[in-house]
Amino acid sequence: MILAETIEELQKAKHNLKGTIGFIPTMGALHKGHLSLIQQARNENDIVIVSIFVNPTQFLEGEDLDSYPKREEADKKICEIAKVDILFMPNIGEMYEDDELNISAPAIRGYILEGERRPKHFDGMLQIVMKLLNLSSSTNAYFGKKDAQQLVLITRMVKNYFIPCNIIACDIVRDDLGLALSSRNAYLSEDDKKEALKLSSSLYYATKMIISGKKESNIIIQEIKNILKCDNIKIEYISIVSRDFKPLEVVEIGNTIILIAVFIGNTRLIDNIWI
């Protein structure tokens, strides 16, 4: 595995490798969810590149930028074991200059749900993803469905800006009890983790409702609220949208995402299920 810390080192490393490139951008603190993306990229490409960069422009004031989990040595080992060809770990000065051009998220899809609660978050996310897609020259880039709105916006950005890269949507990876894997799970106490299991339980219950023929969004959302009702859980939103993020009054099989965002204690978690 080649470790590249500068753009020059990355370009030199790429120059010596030939074939299709699978790329996984991350913010580190790698877990089994990231590993599943790496493994899929390894199976489908000649070369695998992983980036680790905690991007400051997508964090809002008061969010956990300074305390975001960092396990650099463990991350390097994981990538090495997973047979990553190039690990790109730049610093902020390598990725940003003063007075840069900005990218803006779409006026509607970028400012609902996550975008409403975290204004400008998607601007920063799209900016860094475009930089990394260009730098990696990736044939295929792999993103998890857990960040569903992010995935939809990246796919739209690639289409709108004619970036020659396939965006590959990968299924959510969960632990044995159903909790969606996330770097922020490290913040949860054991009691918090038990409460967090209500997210996946509510989504599974919603799926059973839909299979039984109950497809009205307002009824499904109310049942999810009932399952999540707890002193330690603060609901930010529960939403049922199409896969293009348009609100749905009635579930459409094959074109629906049910999304949840909550605080459990001080930790913000998101989860979803694609129907």
Helices and strands as residue ranges (DSSP letters): E 2-4, H 7-15, E 21-26, H 32-44, E 47-52, G 56-58, H 72-81, E 86-88, H 92-95, G 109-111, H 114-117, H 121-136, E 140-144, H 148-160, E 166-170, G 183-187, H 190-211, H 217-228, E 233-242, E 256-264, E 267-274
